[in-house]
Amino acid sequence: MAFRDSRLKIERANEHIREVEKRIKLITAPDSQTSRVEIHAEAKVKSVHYHLKRLGDLPELALVMGDAIHNLKTALDYAWFQTISTLMPGGDVRFKFPIYPSVDQLVSALSGVSAARPRLATLILREIKPYDGGNFYLRPLHKLDIRDKHELLIPATNYGNVSGLKVKDQYRSVSGGSWGGELGEEFHIDFPQDVEIEDKGRVPFGIVFKEGPMKNMEVSDVLKEFSGTVLGVVKLLEKFVENEIA
């Protein structure tokens, strides 16, 4: 039995994920940043200033991220609704896909399913494992979907170092750099005034989740893992229902 509605939601989520990837490429592209050298004679300091021109796009990116996450969570709900409607018509069961903080809470929530369809309960508990400590992506997907209903999932930036920055003191040329971390639209690296800046380099950086269960993980990678996980769950439920009604 094909879970058409769930698959349509996954396809729509994948469209959003592709848009997320395009927006991230624009935000992080080399031509989306500029750099300049400033001399501060009074402090005897020379600074390389970097301007990341498209970080203001992060709220718009968050909107697309939220759409992808919501569609994936809805795909799970649709699949669960079709499963329960087919196998337990009229049953007193919640139609939201069951995701809980602990396995004990999940067992309790599935009590009605366990009584009527024990094999379905076993599938959820032992193979799908939608609880903390079980499937790595299902509980975070659920938590991010809830969070997006209250506030935008505005991501953060992270980077390891400035790439290609070269400075020359009185003796030799050396590579410069800075500690990695979250970036603002403007930041700078200071050097002694007598240092010559040979190459200002560029700032390679990624877009990561700022808060929540996937904090500091790359946004596009996580969204693709969410999508693959949800598709896997939908396929398991499809196959299970087909076998039960055969």
C-alpha positions as CSV (number, residue, x, y, z in Angstrom):
1,M,0.0,0.0,0.0
2,A,1.6,3.2,-1.2
3,F,1.5,6.0,1.4
4,R,1.0,8.7,-1.3
5,D,0.3,11.7,1.0
6,S,3.4,11.0,3.1
7,R,5.6,10.7,0.0
8,L,4.2,13.9,-1.4
9,K,5.2,15.7,1.9
10,I,8.7,14.2,1.6
11,E,9.0,15.4,-2.0
12,R,8.0,18.9,-0.9
13,A,10.5,18.8,2.0
14,N,13.2,17.7,-0.4
15,E,12.4,20.8,-2.6
16,H,12.8,22.9,0.5
17,I,16.1,21.2,1.3
18,R,17.4,21.9,-2.2
19,E,16.5,25.5,-1.7
20,V,18.3,25.6,1.6
21,E,21.4,24.3,-0.1
22,K,21.2,27.0,-2.8
23,R,20.7,29.7,-0.2
24,I,23.7,28.5,1.8
25,K,25.9,28.5,-1.3
26,L,24.9,32.1,-1.9
27,I,25.6,33.1,1.7
28,T,28.9,31.4,1.9
29,A,30.2,32.1,-1.7
30,P,33.6,33.9,-2.0
31,D,32.0,36.8,-3.8
32,S,29.6,37.3,-0.8
33,Q,32.4,38.6,1.3
34,T,34.8,41.5,1.1
35,S,38.0,42.4,3.0
36,R,40.1,45.5,3.6
37,V,43.2,46.6,5.5
38,E,42.9,49.3,8.1
39,I,45.8,51.0,9.9
40,H,45.4,52.4,13.4
41,A,48.5,54.4,14.0
42,E,47.6,55.4,17.6
43,A,47.3,51.8,18.7
44,K,50.2,50.7,16.4
45,V,47.9,48.0,15.0
46,K,47.1,47.0,11.4
47,S,43.8,45.1,10.9
48,V,42.3,43.0,8.2
49,H,38.5,43.6,8.2
50,Y,36.1,41.1,6.7
51,H,32.5,41.8,5.7
52,L,30.2,38.8,5.1
53,K,27.6,40.5,3.0
54,R,24.8,38.0,3.1
55,L,24.5,37.0,6.7
56,G,21.3,39.1,6.8
57,D,19.7,36.3,4.7
58,L,19.8,33.9,7.7
59,P,16.2,34.6,8.8
60,E,14.9,33.9,5.3
61,L,16.9,30.7,5.3
62,A,15.3,29.8,8.6
63,L,11.9,30.0,7.0
64,V,12.8,27.4,4.4
65,M,14.5,25.2,7.0
66,G,11.3,25.3,9.1
67,D,9.2,24.4,6.0
68,A,11.4,21.3,5.3
69,I,11.2,20.2,8.9
70,H,7.5,20.6,9.2
71,N,6.8,18.7,6.0
72,L,9.0,15.8,7.1
73,K,7.2,15.6,10.5
74,T,3.8,15.8,8.8
75,A,4.9,12.9,6.5
76,L,5.4,10.8,9.6
77,D,2.0,11.8,10.9
78,Y,0.3,11.0,7.6
79,A,2.0,7.6,7.5
80,W,0.9,6.8,11.1
81,F,-2.7,8.0,10.4
82,Q,-2.9,5.7,7.3
83,T,-1.4,2.8,9.3
84,I,-3.8,3.1,12.2
85,S,-6.8,3.9,10.0
86,T,-6.2,0.7,8.0
87,L,-5.3,-1.7,10.8
88,M,-7.3,-0.3,13.7
89,P,-10.3,1.5,12.3
90,G,-12.3,3.1,15.2
91,G,-9.5,2.4,17.6
92,D,-8.8,4.9,20.4
93,V,-5.3,5.8,19.3
94,R,-3.6,9.1,18.8
95,F,-3.0,9.8,15.1
96,K,0.2,11.8,15.6
97,F,3.3,9.7,14.9
98,P,4.5,8.5,18.4
99,I,7.8,10.2,19.4
100,Y,8.6,10.4,23.1
101,P,11.6,11.4,25.3
102,S,12.0,7.8,26.7
103,V,11.2,4.3,25.7
104,D,9.0,3.9,28.8
105,Q,6.8,6.8,27.8
106,L,6.6,5.3,24.3
107,V,5.6,1.9,25.6
108,S,2.8,3.6,27.7
109,A,1.6,5.6,24.6
110,L,1.5,2.5,22.5
111,S,-0.6,0.4,25.0
112,G,-3.6,0.4,22.8
113,V,-1.6,-0.6,19.8
114,S,0.2,-3.3,21.8
115,A,-3.2,-4.8,22.7
116,A,-4.7,-4.7,19.2
117,R,-1.6,-5.0,17.0
118,P,1.3,-6.2,19.0
119,R,3.5,-6.7,15.9
120,L,3.0,-3.0,15.0
121,A,4.0,-2.0,18.5
122,T,7.1,-4.2,18.2
123,L,8.0,-2.5,14.9
124,I,7.9,0.9,16.5
125,L,9.7,0.0,19.6
126,R,12.4,-2.3,18.2
127,E,13.1,-1.1,14.7
128,I,12.0,2.5,14.4
129,K,12.8,3.5,18.0
130,P,11.4,7.1,18.1
131,Y,12.8,8.1,21.5
132,D,15.9,9.7,23.0
133,G,18.7,7.1,22.8
134,G,16.9,5.3,20.0
135,N,16.8,6.6,16.4
136,F,19.3,9.5,16.2
137,Y,17.2,11.8,14.0
138,L,13.5,11.2,14.9
139,R,13.4,12.9,18.3
140,P,15.4,15.9,17.2
141,L,13.2,16.3,14.1
142,H,10.1,16.3,16.4
143,K,11.7,18.8,18.8
144,L,12.8,21.2,16.0
145,D,9.3,21.0,14.5
146,I,7.8,22.1,17.8
147,R,10.4,24.9,18.3
148,D,9.7,26.3,14.8
149,K,6.1,26.8,15.8
150,H,7.2,29.3,18.4
151,E,10.3,30.9,16.9
152,L,12.4,30.9,13.7
153,L,15.3,28.3,13.7
154,I,17.8,31.0,12.7
155,P,21.1,29.2,12.1
156,A,24.6,30.2,13.1
157,T,27.9,30.3,11.3
158,N,31.0,28.5,12.2
159,Y,34.5,28.4,10.7
160,G,37.9,27.0,11.6
161,N,40.3,29.7,10.3
162,V,40.8,32.3,7.6
163,S,42.1,30.6,4.5
164,G,45.0,31.9,2.5
165,L,45.8,34.8,4.9
166,K,49.6,35.7,4.6
167,V,51.5,38.3,6.4
168,K,55.2,39.3,6.4
169,D,57.2,40.5,9.3
170,Q,60.8,41.8,9.0
171,Y,62.1,38.2,8.7
172,R,59.7,36.1,6.6
173,S,56.2,35.5,5.3
174,V,53.9,33.5,7.6
175,S,50.3,32.3,7.5
176,G,48.0,34.3,9.7
177,G,44.7,33.3,11.2
178,S,42.3,33.5,14.1
179,W,40.4,31.1,16.4
180,G,37.3,29.7,14.9
181,G,33.8,30.3,16.1
182,E,30.5,32.0,15.3
183,L,30.9,34.9,12.9
184,G,29.1,38.3,12.6
185,E,28.7,40.3,9.5
186,E,31.9,42.2,10.3
187,F,35.0,40.9,12.1
188,H,38.7,41.6,12.0
189,I,42.1,40.2,12.8
190,D,44.8,42.5,14.3
191,F,48.5,42.5,13.6
192,P,51.4,44.7,14.6
193,Q,51.6,47.9,12.5
194,D,54.9,46.9,10.9
195,V,53.6,43.7,9.5
196,E,52.9,43.7,5.8
197,I,49.6,42.0,4.6
198,E,50.6,40.0,1.6
199,D,47.2,38.2,1.1
200,K,44.0,39.0,3.0
201,G,42.7,35.5,2.3
202,R,39.0,34.5,2.6
203,V,36.7,33.2,5.2
204,P,35.4,29.7,4.5
205,F,32.5,29.0,6.8
206,G,29.5,26.7,7.3
207,I,25.9,27.2,8.3
208,V,25.0,25.2,11.4
209,F,22.1,24.8,13.8
210,K,22.6,27.4,16.5
211,E,20.6,25.8,19.3
212,G,18.6,22.7,20.0
213,P,19.3,19.0,19.6
214,M,21.4,19.4,16.5
215,K,23.5,22.3,17.7
216,N,26.6,23.0,15.7
217,M,25.8,20.4,13.1
218,E,25.7,21.4,9.4
219,V,22.1,22.4,8.4
220,S,22.0,20.9,5.0
221,D,23.6,17.6,6.1
222,V,21.1,17.3,9.0
223,L,18.1,18.1,6.8
224,K,19.1,15.4,4.3
225,E,19.5,12.9,7.1
226,F,16.1,13.8,8.4
227,S,14.6,13.2,5.0
228,G,16.3,9.9,4.5
229,T,15.2,8.8,8.0
230,V,11.6,9.7,7.4
231,L,11.5,8.0,4.1
232,G,12.9,4.9,5.7
233,V,10.1,5.0,8.4
234,V,7.4,5.5,5.7
235,K,8.7,2.5,3.8
236,L,8.7,0.3,6.9
237,L,5.1,1.2,7.7
238,E,4.0,0.7,4.1
239,K,5.5,-2.8,4.0
240,F,4.1,-3.7,7.3
241,V,0.5,-2.6,6.4
242,E,0.8,-4.5,3.1
243,N,1.8,-7.7,4.9
244,E,-0.9,-7.3,7.5
245,I,-3.7,-6.9,5.0
246,A,-2.4,-9.4,2.4
